[in-house]
Amino acid sequence: MTGAQPGGGAPASFGVVWLRPEYEGRQDELVTLSDGARLVGVSKSAISNWQRRHANFPKLVLLTGSLHKRTKWIVAAELVDFARAQQARRNVRRAGRTSPPRPGAQIAAERATHYEELLQILTEREARQAQALARTRAARKTAAGHLTRARARLQAEIDAVARLAAPEAQRTTTVMEEQT
């Protein structure tokens, strides 16, 4: 165990809680979770994950510190045994692979081939879209020309009707004046 001995003359406000009283007086067999991570060569988060995910993770022995920040202690030998079991499980999973791992150069070559194919597909798509855009612009220009001619014809019709209606209106006015 590293650091101060837990439970040895600690003030009541310090907060010492024995969860497994059989280890009381055997503090040299205990280790904090963070020191245990260093002991077995894993990160603190790995210890936290193991504790949360595995029901067979070693049980806490002692809690020290204030109520707001507890230090958790476990039996060092139990943690080492648990870590060895975890490593053995990882090795079995790795040994159970059906195919050998691929070399990094092969993976890089496959990625390069994939991106070359992807680049070719995107280049072809870009060319098709450029052709479609050119067709759309040509159709838009043609439609704008048709619209201009249609508006001109409409305006000519409106002007012709106005010219025809003007003399008729004058004749109607003259006839009405004569009748009166």
C-alpha positions in Angstrom: 0.0 0.0 0.0 1.3 3.5 -0.8 0.8 6.6 1.2 -0.6 6.9 4.7 -2.0 3.9 6.5 -5.8 3.9 6.4 -7.6 3.7 9.7 -4.4 4.3 11.8 -5.4 7.2 14.2 -7.5 9.0 11.6 -9.8 11.7 13.1 -13.6 10.9 12.9 -14.1 13.8 10.5 -11.7 12.1 8.1 -14.2 9.3 7.6 -12.9 5.7 7.7 -15.5 3.1 6.7 -14.5 -0.6 6.8 -16.6 -2.6 4.3 -14.7 -5.8 4.9 -13.7 -5.7 8.6 -11.6 -8.9 8.2 -8.9 -6.7 6.6 -8.7 -4.3 9.6 -5.1 -4.3 10.8 -4.0 -5.8 7.5 -3.7 -2.4 5.6 -0.5 -3.4 4.0 -2.5 -5.8 1.8 -4.6 -2.9 0.5 -4.2 -0.5 -2.4 -6.2 2.4 -3.6 -8.0 2.1 -7.0 -5.6 4.6 -8.6 -2.5 2.9 -7.2 -4.0 -0.4 -8.3 -4.3 0.9 -11.8 -0.5 1.6 -11.8 0.2 -1.8 -10.2 -1.5 -3.7 -12.9 -0.5 -1.4 -15.7 -3.9 0.0 -16.8 -5.5 3.4 -16.7 -7.8 4.6 -13.9 -10.7 4.6 -16.3 -10.0 0.9 -17.0 -10.3 0.2 -13.3 -13.5 2.2 -13.2 -14.9 0.4 -16.2 -14.0 -3.0 -14.7 -15.6 -2.1 -11.4 -18.8 -1.0 -13.2 -19.0 -3.8 -15.8 -17.9 -6.9 -13.9 -19.7 -8.4 -11.0 -16.6 -10.4 -10.1 -14.4 -7.3 -9.7 -12.8 -7.3 -6.2 -15.1 -5.9 -3.5 -14.1 -2.6 -1.8 -12.5 -3.1 1.6 -12.2 0.4 2.9 -13.4 4.0 2.2 -11.4 6.9 3.5 -11.6 10.7 3.2 -14.3 13.2 3.5 -17.9 12.4 2.5 -17.5 14.5 -0.6 -14.3 12.8 -1.8 -13.8 9.2 -0.9 -10.7 7.1 -1.5 -11.6 3.5 -2.3 -9.3 0.7 -1.2 -9.2 -3.0 -2.4 -7.1 -6.0 -1.8 -4.0 -5.8 -4.1 -3.7 -9.5 -4.6 -7.4 -9.7 -5.7 -6.9 -6.9 -8.2 -3.8 -8.5 -9.6 -5.7 -11.8 -10.0 -8.7 -10.1 -11.7 -6.4 -8.2 -14.1 -4.6 -11.4 -15.0 -8.0 -13.0 -15.7 -9.0 -10.0 -17.9 -5.7 -10.3 -19.8 -6.2 -14.1 -20.3 -9.7 -13.4 -21.7 -8.3 -10.9 -24.1 -5.6 -13.3 -25.3 -8.2 -16.0 -25.8 -10.4 -13.7 -27.9 -7.3 -12.7 -30.0 -6.2 -16.3 -30.4 -9.7 -17.3 -31.6 -9.5 -15.1 -34.7 -10.2 -17.1 -37.9 -7.9 -15.0 -40.0 -4.5 -13.5 -39.2 -4.3 -9.8 -38.8 -3.5 -7.9 -42.0 -0.2 -6.0 -42.3 -0.5 -2.2 -42.1 0.9 -1.8 -45.6 -1.9 -4.0 -47.0 -4.5 -1.9 -45.2 -3.0 1.3 -46.5 -2.9 -0.1 -50.1 -6.6 -1.1 -49.8 -7.5 2.3 -48.5 -5.6 4.0 -51.4 -7.4 1.8 -53.9 -10.7 2.6 -52.3 -10.1 6.3 -52.5 -8.9 6.1 -56.1 -12.1 4.4 -57.1 -14.2 6.9 -55.1 -12.3 9.8 -56.7 -13.0 8.3 -60.2 -16.7 7.9 -59.4 -17.0 11.5 -58.1 -15.1 12.9 -61.1 -17.6 11.1 -63.4 -20.5 12.3 -61.4 -19.1 15.9 -61.5 -18.8 15.6 -65.4 -22.4 14.4 -65.7 -23.6 17.2 -63.4 -21.7 19.8 -65.4 -23.4 18.5 -68.6 -26.8 18.6 -67.0 -26.1 22.2 -65.7 -25.1 23.2 -69.3 -28.3 21.7 -70.6 -30.3 23.5 -67.9 -28.7 26.8 -68.7 -29.4 26.4 -72.4 -33.0 25.5 -71.7 -33.3 28.5 -69.4 -31.9 30.8 -72.1 -34.3 29.4 -74.7 -37.3 29.8 -72.3 -36.2 33.4 -71.6 -36.3 34.1 -75.3 -39.7 32.5 -75.7 -41.0 34.6 -72.7 -39.6 37.8 -74.3 -41.4 37.1 -77.6 -44.6 36.0 -75.9 -44.7 39.3 -73.9 -44.0 41.3 -77.0 -46.9 39.5 -78.8 -49.2 40.1 -75.8 -48.3 43.8 -75.7 -48.9 44.1 -79.5 -52.4 42.5 -79.0 -53.2 44.8 -76.1 -52.1 47.8 -78.2 -54.1 46.6 -81.2 -57.2 46.2 -79.1 -56.7 49.6 -77.6 -56.4 51.2 -81.0 -59.5 49.4 -82.3 -61.5 50.3 -79.2 -60.5 54.0 -79.3 -62.2 54.8 -82.7 -65.2 52.8 -81.6 -65.4 54.8 -78.4 -65.2 58.0 -80.4 -67.9 56.9 -82.8 -70.2 55.9 -79.9 -69.7 59.3 -78.3 -70.4 61.1 -81.6 -73.6 59.1 -82.2 -74.9 59.8 -78.7 -74.2 63.5 -79.1 -76.2 63.6 -82.3 -79.2 61.9 -80.8 -79.4 64.4 -78.0 
